[in-house]
Amino acid sequence: MSDQPQSPRPVPPNSMLVPCRSLSAGAGFGWLRAGWNDFKSAKQISLIYGLFVFVVSLLVASLAWKLGGFVLLFSALSGFVFVAPMLAFGLYSVSRQLCEGHTPNLAHTISAIKRPLGNSMVYTLVLLVIFLLWSRAGMMVQVFFPLGGEPNWGHLITFLLIGSAVGSIFATASFAASVFSLPMLANRDIDVITAVISSVNGVLRNKPAMLVWAFLICSLTLVGFLTLGIGLIVIIPWLAYATWHGYRAGLDVSAWSILPREEPEKS
């Protein structure tokens, strides 16, 4: 089966649902290839952004360990999947600049975040609420399987299994809502509700492709954690660019106007 997406049916420009395309199960591998090409074309910006994510991750992990020990640290690290899409929001502009034939630069990338700022802040608030709910859920699981005192491997394994099961529910909802919506908000003049509904619809209509894509994201993110976060310096920009190409392949947003390319302010 070809990885080339099929054309959607045309819809009115005022529709609340962006039409989606049918994707092959292995489409995500093509997105990773395209994302890696973007990374190589914008190494400096990518590494600067990746280093920023790495530092933020270290600070959050350190704070979680001090405030709640292993339980809060585990909740914070697993909850990373909820906030990572927003951390990569500015990087979607890099892929857009490359698609338009421009040479990406940091000033344009930062400026591009300003125009959809209102919508992105609304979405940030939603993701923050999900993250806090997950953190609280993790603390509640610990009540039934306390990890204090002498190590109890039975409690630890049970806590990890139940915590992972509960977290997967939050992660699935967050993934479906953000995988296509955030790149769309960064590129098109569209409201948050339409973007989120369209993202969920695109995921539901392409379950095999999105299951593979979710597995690839989780696997690469795990590599980042296993390298004590150092791998995230490369992985986060790479996944951000790949997500951009996934959005372009999965949705037809031609009926929605493109946000003007923001010029950086001159001092």
BAKOLFI-178364 format. One line per 8 residues: number of its first residue (from 1); their letters; for each residue x, y, z of N, C-alpha, C, CB. Coordinates in steps of 0.05 Angstrom, whole numbers, plus 5000, padded with zeros to 4 digits. Glycine has a CB too. Layout:
BEGIN
NUM) a) X:Y:Z:X:Y:Z:X:Y:Z:X:Y:Z  ...
END
This chain:
BEGIN
1) msdqpqsp) 5017:4976:5000:5000:5000:5000:5018:5025:5000:4981:5000:5025  5010:5044:4984:5026:5069:4982:5023:5086:5006:5019:5084:4956  5044:5101:5013:5042:5120:5036:5029:5146:5027:5070:5125:5047  5024:5149:5002:5012:5174:4992:4983:5176:5002:5013:5177:4962  4975:5199:5015:4948:5201:5025:4928:5205:5003:4946:5225:5044  4903:5196:5008:4882:5200:4988:4869:5227:4992:4861:5177:4991  4858:5238:4970:4846:5264:4971:4819:5262:4986:4842:5276:4943  4812:5282:5003:4787:5282:5017:4764:5294:5000:4789:5297:5043
9) rpvppnsm) 4740:5291:5009:4718:5304:4996:4717:5333:5003:4691:5290:5004  4710:5351:4984:4710:5380:4991:4688:5386:5011:4706:5396:4965  4693:5406:5028:4674:5414:5048:4672:5444:5047:4681:5404:5076  4649:5456:5057:4647:5485:5058:4668:5497:5076:4619:5493:5068  4678:5521:5070:4698:5534:5086:4689:5539:5115:4706:5560:5074  4663:5541:5120:4653:5547:5147:4648:5521:5163:4628:5563:5146  4657:5498:5153:4653:5473:5167:4668:5473:5193:4661:5450:5150  4657:5459:5214:4670:5456:5239:4689:5432:5239:4649:5453:5262
17) lvpcrsls) 4691:5419:5217:4708:5395:5215:4726:5396:5191:4690:5370:5214  4752:5396:5196:4771:5396:5174:4772:5368:5162:4800:5405:5184  4769:5365:5136:4769:5338:5124:4796:5324:5127:4762:5340:5094  4794:5298:5133:4819:5283:5136:4823:5264:5113:4818:5267:5163  4848:5255:5110:4855:5236:5089:4859:5209:5101:4880:5246:5074  4858:5188:5084:4864:5161:5093:4895:5157:5091:4849:5140:5075  4906:5147:5113:4935:5143:5115:4942:5114:5118:4946:5159:5139  4964:5106:5106:4973:5078:5109:4984:5074:5137:4994:5071:5088
25) agagfgwl) 4985:5049:5146:4994:5043:5173:5023:5053:5178:4992:5014:5179  5040:5052:5157:5068:5059:5160:5074:5088:5153:5084:5042:5144  5053:5105:5152:5058:5133:5144:5077:5147:5162:5031:5147:5143  5076:5140:5188:5093:5154:5208:5123:5152:5202:5087:5143:5235  5131:5130:5190:5160:5127:5184:5168:5148:5163:5166:5099:5173  5150:5154:5144:5156:5175:5125:5157:5202:5138:5135:5175:5103  5140:5207:5158:5141:5233:5172:5167:5236:5187:5117:5235:5191  5177:5214:5198:5202:5215:5212:5225:5222:5193:5208:5189:5227
33) ragwndfk) 5224:5210:5169:5245:5216:5149:5244:5246:5142:5242:5199:5125  5220:5256:5137:5217:5284:5129:5225:5302:5152:5188:5290:5121  5218:5294:5177:5226:5310:5200:5256:5311:5204:5213:5299:5225  5269:5288:5199:5298:5288:5202:5312:5306:5181:5309:5259:5199  5301:5307:5157:5311:5325:5137:5309:5354:5146:5296:5321:5110  5286:5361:5158:5282:5388:5169:5303:5393:5191:5254:5391:5180  5307:5374:5208:5327:5377:5230:5354:5383:5218:5328:5351:5247  5362:5368:5198:5389:5373:5186:5390:5400:5172:5395:5351:5166
41) sakqisli) 5367:5410:5163:5367:5436:5149:5366:5459:5168:5343:5437:5130  5360:5454:5194:5359:5475:5214:5371:5466:5240:5329:5484:5219  5396:5457:5238:5409:5445:5261:5412:5464:5285:5437:5434:5253  5420:5488:5279:5425:5507:5300:5400:5513:5317:5437:5533:5289  5379:5520:5303:5353:5526:5316:5344:5502:5331:5332:5536:5296  5346:5478:5319:5336:5454:5331:5351:5447:5357:5339:5430:5311  5377:5450:5356:5393:5444:5380:5388:5464:5402:5422:5443:5373  5385:5490:5395:5379:5510:5415:5353:5504:5429:5378:5538:5403
49) yglfvfvv) 5333:5498:5413:5306:5492:5424:5307:5466:5440:5285:5489:5401  5321:5446:5430:5323:5421:5444:5338:5424:5471:5338:5400:5427  5358:5441:5471:5372:5446:5496:5354:5459:5517:5397:5463:5491  5337:5477:5507:5318:5491:5525:5299:5470:5537:5302:5512:5509  5289:5451:5521:5271:5431:5531:5285:5413:5552:5260:5413:5508  5311:5407:5546:5327:5391:5564:5330:5404:5592:5354:5385:5552  5336:5430:5592:5339:5445:5617:5313:5446:5632:5349:5473:5611  5291:5452:5618:5264:5452:5631:5258:5425:5643:5243:5461:5611
57) sllvasla) 5264:5404:5629:5258:5377:5639:5274:5371:5664:5265:5356:5617  5299:5379:5665:5315:5375:5689:5304:5390:5713:5344:5383:5683  5296:5415:5708:5285:5431:5730:5259:5419:5741:5280:5460:5720  5242:5410:5723:5216:5398:5731:5221:5372:5746:5198:5393:5707  5239:5356:5736:5246:5330:5749:5257:5335:5777:5265:5314:5732  5275:5354:5779:5288:5361:5805:5267:5370:5825:5310:5381:5801  5249:5388:5816:5228:5398:5834:5209:5376:5842:5213:5421:5820  5202:5359:5823:5183:5337:5830:5196:5318:5851:5176:5321:5804
65) wklggfvl) 5222:5313:5848:5235:5295:5867:5236:5307:5895:5264:5289:5857  5240:5333:5896:5242:5346:5922:5215:5348:5936:5253:5374:5919  5194:5352:5920:5167:5356:5931:5152:5330:5937:5150:5373:5913  5157:5310:5920:5141:5285:5924:5156:5259:5921:5119:5285:5905  5182:5260:5918:5198:5236:5915:5192:5221:5889:5193:5218:5939  5194:5194:5891:5192:5178:5867:5164:5180:5854:5197:5148:5875  5143:5181:5870:5116:5181:5859:5111:5206:5842:5095:5180:5882  5118:5229:5853:5114:5254:5837:5133:5255:5813:5117:5278:5855
73) lfsalsgf) 5157:5245:5817:5176:5244:5794:5165:5227:5772:5203:5234:5803  5155:5203:5779:5143:5185:5759:5120:5198:5745:5135:5159:5772  5102:5212:5760:5079:5225:5749:5088:5248:5730:5061:5236:5771  5109:5262:5738:5118:5285:5722:5130:5275:5696:5138:5301:5737  5147:5254:5698:5160:5243:5674:5139:5231:5654:5181:5223:5681  5121:5215:5665:5101:5203:5648:5081:5224:5637:5085:5181:5663  5077:5246:5653:5060:5268:5644:5073:5285:5623:5052:5284:5667  5099:5280:5618:5113:5295:5598:5100:5294:5571:5142:5286:5595
81) vfvapmla) 5087:5271:5565:5073:5267:5539:5050:5287:5535:5063:5239:5536  5039:5298:5558:5017:5316:5555:5027:5344:5548:5002:5318:5582  5050:5352:5557:5059:5379:5553:5080:5381:5531:5071:5390:5579  5092:5359:5522:5112:5360:5502:5102:5373:5476:5122:5331:5496  5077:5367:5467:5068:5380:5442:5069:5411:5444:5040:5371:5436  5062:5422:5467:5063:5451:5470:5092:5461:5471:5048:5460:5496  5110:5445:5482:5138:5453:5483:5149:5455:5454:5155:5434:5499  5138:5439:5436:5147:5439:5409:5132:5458:5391:5145:5411:5397
89) fglysvsr) 5115:5474:5402:5097:5491:5386:5113:5510:5368:5079:5508:5404  5134:5522:5379:5149:5541:5363:5164:5528:5340:5169:5555:5380  5170:5502:5342:5185:5489:5321:5169:5483:5296:5196:5463:5332  5142:5484:5298:5126:5479:5274:5132:5501:5253:5096:5479:5281  5139:5525:5263:5146:5547:5245:5170:5541:5228:5150:5573:5261  5189:5526:5240:5213:5519:5225:5206:5502:5200:5233:5504:5243  5190:5482:5204:5182:5465:5181:5165:5481:5161:5165:5441:5191  5149:5500:5171:5134:5516:5153:5152:5534:5136:5114:5534:5169
97) qlceghtp) 5173:5546:5149:5191:5562:5134:5206:5546:5113:5212:5575:5153  5213:5522:5119:5227:5504:5100:5208:5497:5077:5237:5479:5114  5183:5491:5084:5163:5484:5063:5158:5508:5044:5137:5476:5076  5161:5532:5054:5156:5556:5038:5182:5565:5023:5146:5578:5055  5203:5550:5027:5228:5556:5013:5245:5577:5026:5222:5565:4986  5239:5583:5052:5255:5603:5067:5277:5589:5083:5237:5620:5085  5297:5604:5090:5317:5594:5108:5309:5600:5137:5345:5607:5102  5304:5580:5153:5294:5585:5181:5314:5601:5197:5287:5559:5195
105) nlahtisa) 5304:5619:5213:5321:5633:5233:5306:5636:5259:5330:5660:5222  5321:5639:5281:5309:5639:5307:5289:5662:5311:5331:5640:5328  5296:5685:5300:5278:5709:5303:5250:5703:5292:5291:5733:5290  5249:5692:5267:5224:5686:5255:5209:5664:5270:5227:5678:5225  5224:5645:5280:5212:5624:5295:5198:5634:5321:5232:5602:5302  5211:5652:5335:5200:5663:5359:5176:5681:5353:5221:5679:5375  5179:5697:5331:5157:5715:5323:5132:5699:5315:5166:5733:5301  5136:5676:5303:5114:5660:5293:5096:5650:5316:5124:5637:5277
113) ikrplgns) 5107:5649:5340:5091:5640:5363:5071:5661:5371:5110:5633:5386  5076:5686:5365:5060:5708:5376:5032:5709:5363:5073:5734:5371  5031:5704:5336:5005:5708:5322:4983:5690:5333:5009:5704:5293  4988:5663:5335:4967:5646:5346:4969:5644:5377:4969:5618:5334  4979:5665:5390:4984:5663:5418:4959:5658:5434:4997:5688:5428  4937:5671:5427:4912:5667:5442:4903:5638:5441:4890:5685:5431  4901:5627:5418:4893:5599:5415:4912:5580:5429:4890:5591:5386  4938:5585:5427:4957:5567:5439:4956:5569:5470:4986:5574:5430
121) mvytlvll) 4950:5592:5481:4947:5595:5509:4923:5580:5520:4945:5624:5517  4901:5581:5505:4877:5565:5512:4884:5536:5513:4853:5571:5493  4898:5527:5493:4905:5498:5492:4925:5491:5514:4917:5491:5464  4943:5509:5519:4963:5505:5541:4948:5500:5567:4982:5528:5543  4928:5517:5572:4912:5514:5597:4899:5487:5598:4891:5537:5599  4888:5478:5576:4874:5452:5575:4894:5430:5582:4861:5447:5548  4918:5430:5569:4938:5410:5574:4949:5411:5602:4961:5414:5554  4950:5435:5613:4960:5438:5641:4940:5425:5660:4964:5468:5648
129) vifllwsr) 4914:5429:5655:4894:5417:5672:4896:5386:5670:4865:5426:5663  4899:5375:5646:4902:5346:5642:4927:5336:5658:4905:5339:5613  4949:5352:5656:4974:5344:5669:4970:5343:5699:4996:5363:5662  4956:5364:5710:4952:5365:5739:4933:5342:5748:4940:5392:5747  4913:5336:5732:4895:5314:5739:4910:5288:5739:4872:5312:5719  4928:5284:5720:4944:5259:5720:4962:5258:5744:4960:5258:5694  4975:5280:5751:4993:5280:5774:4977:5273:5799:5006:5308:5777  4953:5284:5802:4936:5278:5825:4928:5249:5825:4911:5296:5826
137) agmmvqvf) 4922:5238:5801:4914:5210:5799:4937:5192:5808:4906:5204:5770  4962:5200:5800:4985:5184:5808:4988:5184:5838:5010:5195:5795  4983:5207:5851:4985:5209:5880:4964:5192:5894:4984:5238:5890  4940:5191:5881:4918:5175:5893:4924:5145:5891:4892:5181:5878  4937:5137:5869:4944:5108:5867:4963:5101:5889:4956:5102:5839  4981:5119:5896:5001:5113:5917:4988:5108:5944:5021:5135:5919  4964:5120:5949:4950:5117:5974:4945:5087:5979:4924:5133:5975  4938:5073:5957:4931:5045:5960:4955:5026:5959:4911:5037:5938
145) fplggepn) 4977:5037:5948:5001:5021:5946:5025:5038:5955:5006:5011:5917  5027:5044:5982:5048:5061:5992:5075:5050:5987:5044:5065:6022  5094:5069:5980:5121:5061:5973:5142:5069:5994:5129:5072:5946  5132:5080:6016:5151:5089:6037:5163:5067:6053:5136:5108:6055  5183:5073:6069:5196:5053:6086:5212:5034:6070:5175:5038:6102  5212:5008:6079:5227:4988:6065:5217:4983:6037:5227:4961:6081  5235:4979:6018:5226:4974:5990:5207:4950:5988:5250:4970:5972  5185:4954:5975:5165:4933:5971:5161:4930:5941:5138:4938:5986
153) wghlitfl) 5175:4911:5928:5174:4909:5899:5146:4902:5889:5194:4888:5890  5131:4887:5905:5104:4881:5897:5087:4906:5894:5091:4862:5917  5089:4924:5914:5074:4949:5913:5084:4966:5890:5076:4964:5939  5111:4966:5886:5122:4983:5865:5113:4975:5838:5153:4982:5867  5114:4948:5832:5105:4938:5806:5075:4943:5802:5111:4909:5804  5059:4939:5823:5031:4944:5821:5025:4973:5816:5016:4934:5846  5040:4990:5830:5036:5019:5826:5042:5027:5798:5054:5035:5846  5065:5016:5787:5072:5023:5759:5052:5013:5739:5100:5012:5753
161) ligsavgs) 5042:4989:5743:5022:4978:5725:4996:4994:5725:5017:4949:5731  4986:4999:5749:4960:5013:5751:4964:5042:5742:4949:5013:5780  4987:5054:5750:4992:5082:5742:4994:5084:5712:5018:5092:5755  5007:5064:5699:5010:5065:5670:4983:5062:5657:5029:5043:5661  4966:5045:5668:4939:5041:5657:4922:5066:5658:4925:5017:5671  4923:5079:5682:4908:5104:5685:4920:5126:5667:4909:5113:5715  4947:5127:5666:4960:5147:5650:4954:5144:5620:4989:5147:5654  4951:5119:5611:4945:5114:5583:4919:5127:5574:4945:5084:5577
169) ifatasfa) 4900:5128:5593:4874:5141:5586:4878:5171:5581:4853:5136:5609  4893:5184:5600:4898:5212:5596:4915:5217:5571:4913:5224:5621  4935:5199:5567:4953:5203:5544:4939:5199:5518:4976:5183:5546  4920:5180:5516:4906:5176:5492:4889:5200:5484:4888:5151:5494  4875:5211:5504:4858:5235:5499:4876:5258:5491:4842:5242:5525  4898:5262:5504:4916:5284:5498:4928:5281:5470:4938:5287:5518  4936:5256:5463:4948:5251:5437:4927:5257:5415:4957:5222:5435  4903:5246:5417:4883:5250:5397:4876:5279:5393:4858:5234:5404
177) asvfslpm) 4876:5294:5414:4868:5322:5413:4890:5340:5402:4859:5332:5440  4915:5332:5405:4937:5350:5398:4953:5343:5373:4955:5352:5421  4952:5318:5365:4971:5308:5344:4968:5324:5318:4966:5279:5339  4944:5332:5310:4940:5348:5286:4933:5377:5293:4919:5336:5269  4922:5382:5316:4911:5409:5322:4932:5430:5326:4893:5407:5346  4954:5423:5340:4974:5443:5346:4989:5453:5321:4994:5432:5366  4998:5436:5303:5010:5446:5279:4990:5463:5262:5020:5423:5262  4964:5455:5264:4944:5470:5249:4940:5498:5261:4917:5455:5249
185) lanrdidv) 4940:5500:5287:4937:5526:5301:4961:5544:5295:4934:5522:5331  4984:5532:5291:5008:5547:5286:5010:5557:5257:5033:5531:5292  4992:5546:5240:4995:5552:5211:4970:5564:5199:5001:5527:5197  4946:5558:5209:4921:5566:5197:4904:5584:5215:4905:5542:5188  4888:5600:5203:4870:5617:5219:4845:5600:5226:4861:5643:5202  4847:5586:5248:4827:5567:5257:4824:5569:5287:4834:5539:5247  4800:5563:5297:4796:5564:5326:4803:5538:5339:4767:5571:5332  4807:5539:5365:4816:5515:5380:4796:5492:5378:4820:5522:5410
193) itavissv) 4770:5498:5380:4750:5476:5380:4751:5461:5354:4722:5487:5386  4751:5476:5332:4752:5463:5306:4777:5446:5302:4749:5484:5283  4799:5458:5311:4825:5443:5309:4825:5418:5325:4848:5461:5318  4815:5419:5349:4815:5395:5366:4796:5373:5356:4807:5403:5395  4772:5381:5348:4752:5362:5338:4763:5349:5312:4725:5376:5332  4776:5365:5295:4787:5354:5270:4810:5335:5276:4796:5377:5252  4826:5341:5296:4848:5324:5303:4838:5297:5313:4866:5337:5325  4818:5298:5331:4806:5273:5341:4794:5257:5318:4785:5279:5363
201) ngvlrnkp) 4780:5270:5300:4767:5257:5278:4788:5243:5260:4750:5276:5262  4810:5258:5255:4831:5247:5239:4844:5222:5251:4853:5267:5234  4847:5222:5278:4858:5199:5292:4839:5175:5291:4864:5206:5321  4813:5180:5296:4794:5158:5296:4790:5146:5268:4767:5169:5305  4794:5161:5247:4791:5150:5220:4817:5138:5209:4782:5173:5202  4838:5140:5224:4864:5128:5216:4877:5114:5240:4883:5150:5205  4862:5096:5252:4871:5083:5277:4898:5068:5273:4850:5064:5287  4901:5051:5252:4926:5037:5249:4950:5056:5247:4925:5018:5225
209) amlvwafl) 4947:5076:5230:4969:5095:5226:4976:5110:5251:4962:5114:5203  4956:5118:5266:4960:5134:5290:4970:5116:5313:4935:5148:5298  4963:5091:5314:4974:5073:5334:5004:5069:5330:4960:5045:5333  5012:5066:5305:5040:5063:5298:5055:5089:5305:5044:5056:5269  5042:5112:5298:5055:5138:5304:5058:5142:5334:5038:5161:5291  5037:5135:5349:5039:5138:5379:5061:5120:5390:5012:5131:5392  5064:5096:5379:5085:5078:5387:5113:5090:5381:5082:5050:5374  5116:5102:5358:5141:5114:5351:5148:5137:5369:5141:5123:5321
217) icsltlvg) 5128:5153:5375:5132:5176:5393:5141:5167:5421:5107:5194:5395  5126:5147:5431:5133:5136:5458:5160:5124:5459:5111:5116:5467  5167:5109:5438:5193:5095:5437:5216:5116:5437:5195:5077:5412  5213:5136:5420:5235:5156:5419:5236:5173:5445:5230:5175:5395  5213:5179:5456:5213:5193:5482:5226:5177:5504:5184:5201:5490  5221:5150:5504:5233:5133:5523:5264:5133:5520:5223:5104:5520  5273:5133:5495:5302:5135:5491:5313:5161:5503:5308:5134:5460  5297:5183:5500:5305:5208:5512:5308:5206:5542:5286:5230:5505
225) fltlgigl) 5289:5192:5555:5290:5189:5585:5313:5171:5593:5264:5178:5595  5318:5150:5578:5339:5131:5585:5367:5143:5582:5337:5106:5567  5369:5164:5567:5394:5179:5564:5395:5202:5584:5399:5189:5535  5378:5200:5605:5377:5222:5625:5369:5249:5614:5404:5225:5640  5353:5248:5593:5342:5272:5581:5359:5284:5559:5338:5292:5602  5384:5275:5557:5402:5286:5537:5391:5281:5508:5430:5275:5540  5380:5257:5504:5370:5250:5478:5347:5268:5469:5361:5222:5478  5333:5281:5489:5310:5298:5482:5320:5323:5467:5296:5307:5508
233) iviipwla) 5345:5330:5469:5356:5353:5455:5352:5349:5424:5385:5358:5461  5354:5325:5415:5351:5319:5387:5322:5308:5382:5371:5298:5378  5312:5292:5400:5286:5279:5395:5263:5298:5393:5282:5258:5416  5261:5317:5411:5239:5335:5412:5236:5351:5386:5241:5354:5435  5258:5364:5376:5255:5378:5350:5249:5359:5327:5281:5393:5344  5261:5336:5327:5256:5316:5306:5226:5308:5306:5273:5291:5310  5215:5302:5329:5187:5295:5330:5169:5318:5323:5180:5284:5358  5177:5342:5330:5160:5366:5323:5159:5369:5293:5172:5391:5336
241) yatwhgyr) 5181:5367:5279:5181:5369:5250:5165:5346:5237:5210:5369:5239  5169:5322:5248:5154:5299:5237:5124:5303:5241:5163:5273:5251  5116:5314:5264:5088:5319:5270:5076:5339:5250:5084:5330:5298  5092:5359:5243:5084:5378:5222:5077:5364:5196:5106:5400:5218  5095:5347:5188:5090:5332:5162:5067:5313:5165:5116:5317:5154  5063:5302:5189:5039:5286:5193:5013:5301:5190:5041:5273:5220  5013:5325:5201:4990:5343:5199:4984:5349:5170:4994:5369:5215  5005:5355:5154:5001:5362:5126:4990:5338:5110:5027:5373:5114
249) agldvsaw) 4999:5314:5118:4990:5290:5104:4962:5281:5113:5010:5267:5109  4956:5286:5138:4931:5276:5149:4906:5293:5145:4934:5271:5177  4910:5319:5142:4887:5338:5140:4889:5355:5115:4885:5355:5165  4866:5362:5104:4865:5381:5082:4855:5407:5092:4848:5370:5058  4873:5426:5097:4865:5452:5109:4864:5474:5089:4885:5459:5132  4862:5467:5063:4863:5487:5042:4839:5507:5043:4862:5473:5015  4817:5500:5057:4795:5518:5059:4799:5539:5080:4769:5502:5064  4820:5537:5096:4825:5556:5118:4850:5572:5110:4829:5541:5145
257) silpreep) 4848:5598:5115:4870:5616:5106:4895:5612:5123:4860:5645:5109  4918:5616:5110:4944:5613:5123:4950:5638:5139:4966:5608:5102  4960:5634:5163:4968:5657:5179:4991:5671:5165:4976:5648:5208  4991:5698:5164:5013:5712:5152:5039:5706:5165:5008:5742:5152  5061:5706:5150:5087:5701:5161:5096:5725:5177:5108:5694:5138  5099:5720:5203:5105:5742:5221:5134:5751:5218:5100:5734:5250  5137:5777:5215:5164:5788:5213:5174:5796:5241:5165:5813:5194  5199:5789:5249:5209:5796:5275:5210:5826:5279:5236:5784:5280
265) eks) 5205:5835:5304:5206:5864:5310:5235:5873:5309:5193:5870:5337  5239:5897:5298:5266:5909:5297:5269:5929:5320:5271:5922:5270  5291:5928:5333:5295:5947:5355:5306:5973:5345:5315:5935:5376
END
